[in-house]
């Protein structure tokens, strides 16, 4: 449909996009995670300024939404120091597991906003991370539909 046939009030929804969901879990982060949150907040601020300058209502609404999200995430962030002891799995640790099918995988346990399993990091609230917390090398944990043995903690 051509924009010429859209009434002004049809775009009012852009003024107030719904908030991004905020996790009810503690916002534990690594030092790197905090830096990423601060960068995302700065980027959202720049996007907001750009949208204001161009009077782009859709971009302004999106930037406001991102600003609200990252402001809350920054305000609630709690930096958890890197573990100094690798005797058991803790937040911030890198853990190598050996799955039932012989695959060896290494994951670092990080905050929700910094988790990226494809890049080797999982959220501290993920089922795998929660199964591993407090475990030691040699312990077996549930991993998806199977099990995995913890073979290294760093």
MIDRENVO-176120 format. One record per residue: residue number from 1; chain; x, y, z of N, C-alpha, C in turn. Coordinates in Angstrom, 2 decimals, always signed. Atoms other than C-alpha are relative to their C-alpha. Layout:
N
R     k   c      n_c1      n_c2      n_c3     ca_c1     ca_c2     ca_c3      c_c1      c_c2      c_c3
R   NUM   A         X         Y         Z         X         Y         Z         X         Y         Z
...
END
This chain:
154
R     k   c      n_c1      n_c2      n_c3     ca_c1     ca_c2     ca_c3      c_c1      c_c2      c_c3
R     1   A     +0.85     -1.17     +0.00     +0.00     +0.00     +0.00     +0.90     +1.24     +0.00
R     2   A     -0.75     -1.24     +0.08     +1.27     +3.45     -0.84     -0.13     +0.78     +1.31
R     3   A     +0.02     -0.82     -1.21     +2.18     +5.70     +2.09     -0.99     +1.16     -0.15
R     4   A     +0.93     -1.11     +0.24     -0.04     +8.33     +0.47     -1.40     -0.33     +0.50
R     5   A     +1.33     +0.40     -0.42     -3.09     +6.32     +1.52     -0.07     -0.43     +1.47
R     6   A     -0.01     +0.35     -1.42     -2.11     +5.77     +5.16     -0.32     +1.25     +0.80
R     7   A     +0.37     -1.12     -0.84     -3.78     +8.05     +7.65     +1.06     +0.21     +1.07
R     8   A     -0.99     -0.32     -1.03     -1.55     +9.81    +10.18     -0.22     -0.83     +1.26
R     9   A     +0.25     +0.75     -1.22     -3.26     +8.07    +13.11     +0.32     -1.49     -0.15
R    10   A     -0.36     +1.40     +0.21     -2.46     +4.68    +11.51     +1.42     -0.30     +0.45
R    11   A     -1.40     +0.20     -0.42     +1.17     +5.20    +12.55     +0.21     +0.37     +1.46
R    12   A     -0.13     -0.36     -1.41     +0.43     +6.19    +16.16     +0.64     -1.11     +0.83
R    13   A     -0.59     +1.12     -0.73     +1.50     +2.72    +17.29     +1.52     +0.13     +0.07
R    14   A     -1.45     -0.16     +0.02     +5.05     +3.75    +16.41     +0.50     +0.85     +1.16
R    15   A     -0.44     -0.89     -1.07     +5.12     +6.31    +19.21     +0.36     -0.75     +1.27
R    16   A     -0.23     +0.73     -1.24     +5.17     +3.64    +21.90     +0.05     -1.50     -0.26
R    17   A     -0.15     +1.43     +0.20     +6.51     +0.23    +20.94     +0.03     -0.69     +1.36
R    18   A     -0.04     +0.72     -1.28     +6.09     -2.40    +23.65     +1.45     -0.26     +0.41
R    19   A     -1.34     +0.25     -0.52     +9.10     -2.95    +25.89     +0.47     -1.39     -0.37
R    20   A     -0.60     +1.31     +0.16    +11.48     -5.79    +25.19     -0.14     -0.71     +1.33
R    21   A     +0.14     +0.71     -1.27    +10.98     -8.51    +27.79     +1.30     +0.06     +0.80
R    22   A     -1.13     -0.03     -0.92    +13.26     -8.23    +30.81     -0.08     -1.27     +0.84
R    23   A     -0.07     +1.25     -0.76    +14.35    -11.45    +32.47     -0.23     +0.25     +1.48
R    24   A     +0.20     -0.10     -1.45    +13.28    -12.05    +36.05     +1.22     -0.52     +0.77
R    25   A     -1.20     +0.54     -0.64    +16.67    -13.67    +36.75     +0.98     +1.12     +0.34
R    26   A     -1.03     -1.00     -0.30    +19.56    -11.79    +38.36     +0.81     +0.32     -1.26
R    27   A     -0.73     -0.45     +1.19    +21.43     -9.76    +35.74     +1.50     -0.08     +0.27
R    28   A     -1.42     +0.20     -0.20    +24.85    -11.26    +36.44     +0.70     +0.14     -1.35
R    29   A     -0.76     -0.23     +1.23    +27.46    -10.20    +33.87     +1.48     -0.14     +0.29
R    30   A     -1.46     -0.04     -0.09    +31.16    -10.56    +33.20     +0.42     +1.44     -0.27
R    31   A     -0.51     -1.34     +0.34    +33.36     -7.48    +32.77     -0.28     +0.30     -1.48
R    32   A     +0.26     -0.16     +1.43    +33.04     -8.01    +29.01     -1.48     +0.23     -0.25
R    33   A     +1.44     -0.17     +0.14    +29.28     -8.31    +29.34     -0.45     +1.40     +0.36
R    34   A     +0.33     -1.37     -0.39    +29.07     -4.99    +31.16     +0.42     +0.98     -1.09
R    35   A     -0.47     -0.87     +1.08    +31.14     -3.34    +28.43     -0.94     -0.09     -1.21
R    36   A     +0.93     +0.16     +1.13    +28.77     -4.79    +25.80     -1.32     +0.71     +0.27
R    37   A     +1.23     -0.70     -0.36    +25.74     -3.46    +27.66     +0.20     +1.51     -0.16
R    38   A     -0.27     -1.44     +0.12    +27.35     -0.01    +27.88     +0.11     +0.43     -1.46
R    39   A     -0.10     -0.31     +1.43    +28.16     -0.12    +24.15     -1.39     +0.00     -0.64
R    40   A     +1.36     +0.05     +0.54    +24.58     -1.14    +23.32     -0.80     +1.22     +0.43
R    41   A     +0.68     -1.20     -0.49    +23.29     +1.72    +25.47     +0.46     +1.24     -0.77
R    42   A     -0.53     -1.12     +0.77    +25.58     +4.18    +23.67     -0.53     -0.03     -1.44
R    43   A     +0.51     +0.15     +1.36    +24.51     +2.82    +20.28     -1.47     +0.39     -0.07
R    44   A     +1.42     -0.37     -0.05    +20.84     +3.18    +21.25     -0.15     +1.51     +0.14
R    45   A     +0.04     -1.46     -0.15    +21.51     +6.76    +22.34     +0.32     +0.72     -1.30
R    46   A     -0.34     -0.59     +1.31    +23.14     +7.55    +18.99     -1.16     -0.18     -0.98
R    47   A     +1.14     +0.25     +0.89    +20.23     +5.95    +17.13     -1.15     +0.93     +0.34
R    48   A     +1.06     -0.91     -0.43    +17.81     +8.04    +19.18     +0.27     +1.42     -0.50
R    49   A     -0.36     -1.35     +0.47    +19.69    +11.26    +18.36     -0.16     +0.11     -1.51
R    50   A     +0.15     -0.01     +1.46    +19.80    +10.36    +14.67     -1.47     +0.03     -0.41
R    51   A     +1.44     +0.05     +0.32    +16.08     +9.55    +14.62     -0.67     +1.33     +0.31
R    52   A     +0.54     -1.33     -0.31    +15.28    +12.86    +16.32     +0.37     +1.01     -1.07
R    53   A     -0.49     -0.95     +1.00    +17.38    +14.75    +13.81     -0.73     -0.14     -1.33
R    54   A     +0.67     +0.23     +1.28    +15.58    +13.16    +10.87     -1.52     -0.07     +0.15
R    55   A     +1.44     +0.08     -0.29    +12.14    +13.11    +12.53     -0.61     -1.30     -0.52
R    56   A     +0.44     +1.33     +0.43    +11.87     +9.42    +11.64     -0.71     -0.66     +1.18
R    57   A     +0.79     +0.49     -1.13     +9.04     +8.26    +13.91     +0.23     -1.49     +0.29
R    58   A     -0.22     +1.43     -0.20     +9.61     +4.55    +13.36     +1.37     -0.24     +0.65
R    59   A     -1.34     +0.15     -0.57    +13.34     +4.85    +14.09     +0.05     +0.55     +1.41
R    60   A     +0.05     -0.60     -1.34    +12.61     +7.07    +17.09     -0.65     -0.96     +1.00
R    61   A     +0.67     +0.96     -0.88    +10.20     +4.52    +18.56     +0.90     -1.19     +0.28
R    62   A     -0.90     +1.14     -0.19    +12.67     +1.69    +18.00     +1.17     +0.38     +0.91
R    63   A     -1.13     -0.45     -0.81    +15.52     +3.69    +19.53     -0.43     +0.21     +1.46
R    64   A     +0.51     -0.17     -1.37    +13.38     +4.63    +22.56     -0.14     -1.34     +0.69
R    65   A     +0.16     +1.35     -0.55    +12.56     +0.97    +23.06     +1.35     -0.58     +0.41
R    66   A     -1.33     +0.51     -0.31    +16.24     +0.00    +22.92     +0.62     +0.74     +1.18
R    67   A     -0.51     -0.79     -1.14    +17.17     +2.83    +25.29     -0.61     -0.48     +1.31
R    68   A     +0.66     +0.48     -1.22    +14.59     +1.64    +27.81     +0.59     -1.35     +0.42
R    69   A     -0.51     +1.33     -0.31    +15.84     -1.95    +27.59     +1.42     +0.08     +0.56
R    70   A     -1.39     -0.01     -0.41    +19.55     -1.21    +27.84     +0.23     +0.84     +1.26
R    71   A     -0.11     -0.77     -1.24    +19.05     +1.39    +30.58     -0.32     -0.89     +1.20
R    72   A     +0.35     +0.93     -1.08    +17.33     -1.23    +32.74     +1.09     -1.05     +0.17
R    73   A     -1.04     +1.03     -0.09    +19.95     -3.86    +31.90     +1.28     +0.56     +0.62
R    74   A     -1.19     -0.62     -0.61    +22.75     -1.43    +32.82     -0.24     +0.24     +1.48
R    75   A     +0.30     -0.31     -1.40    +21.04     -0.41    +36.05     -0.03     -1.24     +0.88
R    76   A     +0.12     +1.22     -0.79    +20.53     -4.01    +37.16     +1.22     -0.92     -0.13
R    77   A     -1.17     +0.85     +0.23    +23.88     -5.40    +35.96     +0.82     -0.14     +1.28
R    78   A     -0.85     +0.29     -1.15    +25.95     -7.06    +38.65     +1.21     -0.77     -0.53
R    79   A     -1.21     +0.62     +0.51    +29.53     -7.79    +37.64     +0.45     -1.09     +0.97
R    80   A     -0.48     +1.13     -0.78    +30.61    -11.21    +38.86     +1.47     -0.20     -0.40
R    81   A     -1.43     +0.16     +0.35    +34.41    -11.46    +39.07     +0.27     -1.38     -0.57
R    82   A     -0.40     +1.28     +0.57    +36.09    -14.19    +37.07     +0.41     -0.94     +1.13
R    83   A     -0.35     +0.94     -1.08    +36.49    -17.33    +39.17     +1.52     -0.16     +0.11
R    84   A     -1.44     +0.16     -0.23    +39.93    -17.66    +40.74     +0.34     -1.47     +0.23
R    85   A     -0.17     +1.42     -0.30    +39.43    -21.35    +41.44     -0.70     -0.81     -1.09
R    86   A     +0.61     +0.80     +1.07    +38.81    -23.91    +38.71     -0.31     -1.42     +0.47
R    87   A     +0.31     +1.34     -0.52    +37.98    -26.82    +41.00     -1.45     -0.39     -0.24
R    88   A     +1.41     +0.29     +0.30    +34.25    -26.50    +40.29     -0.55     +1.06     -0.93
R    89   A     +0.60     -0.89     +0.98    +31.99    -24.87    +37.72     -0.68     +1.18     +0.71
R    90   A     +0.57     -1.25     -0.52    +31.10    -21.26    +38.51     -0.30     +0.94     -1.17
R    91   A     +0.26     -1.05     +0.99    +29.82    -18.20    +36.65     +1.34     +0.52     -0.51
R    92   A     -1.22     -0.51     +0.61    +32.49    -17.02    +34.21     +1.00     -1.07     -0.40
R    93   A     -0.93     +1.09     +0.32    +34.20    -20.41    +33.94     -0.22     -0.49     -1.44
R    94   A     +0.08     +0.72     +1.27    +34.98    -22.13    +30.65     +0.02     -1.48     +0.35
R    95   A     +0.18     +1.41     -0.35    +33.85    -25.73    +30.83     +0.00     -0.83     -1.28
R    96   A     -0.03     +0.91     +1.14    +34.69    -28.50    +28.40     -0.72     -1.28     +0.41
R    97   A     +0.77     +1.22     -0.26    +32.27    -31.40    +28.21     +0.22     -1.00     -1.12
R    98   A     -0.05     +1.08     +0.98    +32.36    -34.73    +26.44     -1.40     -0.62     -0.04
R    99   A     +1.37     +0.49     +0.14    +28.91    -35.67    +25.14     -0.02     -1.51     -0.28
R   100   A     +0.21     +1.43     +0.25    +27.50    -39.18    +24.79     +0.46     -0.43     -1.39
R   101   A     -0.32     +0.35     +1.39    +28.08    -39.08    +21.02     +1.47     +0.24     -0.35
R   102   A     -1.43     -0.19     +0.22    +31.79    -38.29    +21.46     +0.42     +1.42     -0.30
R   103   A     -0.35     -1.41     +0.27    +31.59    -34.57    +20.71     +0.56     +0.66     +1.25
R   104   A     -0.57     -0.79     -1.09    +33.78    -32.37    +22.86     -0.36     +1.45     -0.27
R   105   A     +0.41     -1.39     +0.16    +32.44    -28.85    +23.41     +0.47     +0.80     +1.21
R   106   A     -0.40     -0.90     -1.08    +33.68    -25.90    +25.43     -0.93     +1.20     -0.01
R   107   A     +0.88     -1.15     -0.16    +31.34    -23.23    +26.76     +0.49     +0.85     +1.16
R   108   A     -0.24     -0.92     -1.11    +31.93    -20.16    +28.88     -1.36     +0.41     +0.52
R   109   A     +1.28     -0.35     -0.61    +29.13    -19.41    +31.33     +0.00     +1.50     +0.28
R   110   A     +0.04     -1.46     -0.04    +28.14    -15.74    +31.02     -1.42     +0.50     +0.26
R   111   A     +1.31     -0.61     -0.19    +25.23    -13.32    +31.44     -0.91     -0.21     -1.20
R   112   A     +1.00     +0.23     +1.05    +22.04    -13.53    +29.40     +0.25     +0.80     -1.27
R   113   A     -0.16     -0.87     +1.17    +22.79    -10.58    +27.12     +1.28     -0.28     -0.78
R   114   A     -1.26     +0.27     +0.69    +26.28    -11.82    +26.25     +0.10     -1.44     -0.51
R   115   A     -0.03     +1.40     +0.42    +25.43    -15.49    +25.64     -0.18     -0.13     -1.50
R   116   A     +0.09     +0.32     +1.41    +25.96    -16.84    +22.15     +0.56     -1.41     -0.19
R   117   A     -0.48     +1.38     +0.08    +26.15    -20.66    +21.98     +0.84     -0.29     -1.24
R   118   A     -0.77     +0.22     +1.22    +27.42    -20.57    +18.39     +1.44     +0.50     +0.14
R   119   A     -1.33     -0.55     -0.26    +30.38    -18.56    +19.69     +0.64     -0.58     +1.25
R   120   A     -0.59     +0.69     -1.14    +30.96    -20.80    +22.70     -0.33     +0.58     +1.35
R   121   A     +0.40     -0.52     -1.32    +29.15    -18.94    +25.47     -1.48     -0.31     +0.22
R   122   A     +1.38     +0.31     -0.35    +25.98    -19.95    +27.29     -0.41     +0.82     +1.21
R   123   A     +0.55     -0.78     -1.11    +23.75    -18.06    +29.68     +0.03     -0.79     +1.30
R   124   A     -0.02     +0.65     -1.32    +24.02    -18.80    +33.38     -1.36     -0.57     +0.38
R   125   A     +1.32     +0.55     -0.30    +20.29    -19.54    +33.35     -0.39     -1.14     -0.93
R   126   A     +0.31     +1.10     +0.92    +20.47    -22.12    +30.56     -0.01     -1.32     +0.77
R   127   A     +0.04     +1.30     -0.70    +19.64    -25.70    +31.55     +1.38     -0.65     +0.14
R   128   A     -1.33     +0.61     -0.08    +23.18    -26.86    +30.74     +0.86     +0.69     +1.06
R   129   A     -0.80     -0.73     -1.00    +24.84    -24.13    +32.82     -0.49     -0.33     +1.41
R   130   A     +0.54     +0.30     -1.34    +22.50    -24.75    +35.75     +0.34     -1.42     +0.43
R   131   A     -0.36     +1.39     -0.33    +23.23    -28.49    +35.56     +1.47     -0.10     +0.40
R   132   A     -1.44     +0.08     -0.25    +26.97    -27.80    +35.66     +0.46     +0.74     +1.25
R   133   A     -0.43     -0.79     -1.16    +27.12    -25.26    +38.52     +0.32     -0.91     +1.19
R   134   A     -0.42     +0.75     -1.18    +29.02    -26.69    +41.47     +0.60     -1.36     -0.29
R   135   A     -0.55     +1.31     +0.38    +30.14    -29.76    +39.55     +1.51     +0.10     -0.22
R   136   A     -1.46     +0.09     +0.15    +33.75    -30.91    +39.18     +0.36     -0.87     -1.20
R   137   A     -0.48     +0.86     +1.07    +35.86    -32.61    +36.55     -0.33     -1.45     +0.34
R   138   A     +0.39     +1.40     -0.19    +34.58    -36.17    +36.10     -1.48     -0.16     +0.28
R   139   A     +1.44     +0.08     -0.26    +31.00    -35.34    +37.08     -0.75     -0.08     -1.34
R   140   A     +0.84     +0.15     +1.18    +28.26    -36.24    +34.59     -1.26     +0.83     +0.23
R   141   A     +1.18     -0.87     -0.09    +25.42    -33.80    +33.86     -0.93     -0.27     -1.16
R   142   A     +0.97     +0.07     +1.09    +22.26    -33.76    +31.78     +0.38     +1.05     -1.04
R   143   A     -0.34     -0.91     +1.09    +22.99    -32.21    +28.39     -0.93     -0.29     -1.18
R   144   A     +0.99     +0.25     +1.04    +20.03    -31.96    +26.07     -0.72     -1.30     +0.29
R   145   A     +0.68     +1.28     -0.17    +18.53    -35.40    +25.52     +0.91     -1.07     +0.59
R   146   A     -0.95     +0.97     -0.52    +21.68    -37.11    +26.75     +0.72     +0.48     +1.23
R   147   A     -0.84     -0.39     -1.12    +24.46    -36.73    +29.24     +1.36     +0.41     -0.52
R   148   A     -1.35     -0.41     +0.36    +27.92    -35.21    +29.22     +0.86     -0.02     +1.25
R   149   A     -0.97     +0.00     -1.09    +31.00    -35.58    +31.36     +0.81     +1.28     -0.06
R   150   A     -0.84     -1.19     -0.07    +32.84    -32.49    +32.52     +1.44     -0.48     -0.01
R   151   A     -1.38     +0.47     +0.11    +36.43    -33.00    +31.40     +1.03     +1.10     +0.26
R   152   A     -0.94     -1.07     -0.29    +37.97    -29.56    +31.97     -0.76     +1.24     +0.47
R   153   A     +0.56     -1.27     -0.49    +37.21    -26.37    +33.92     +1.14     +1.01     +0.02
R   154   A     -1.02     -1.06     +0.01    +39.14    -23.17    +33.30     -0.59     +1.30     +0.44
END
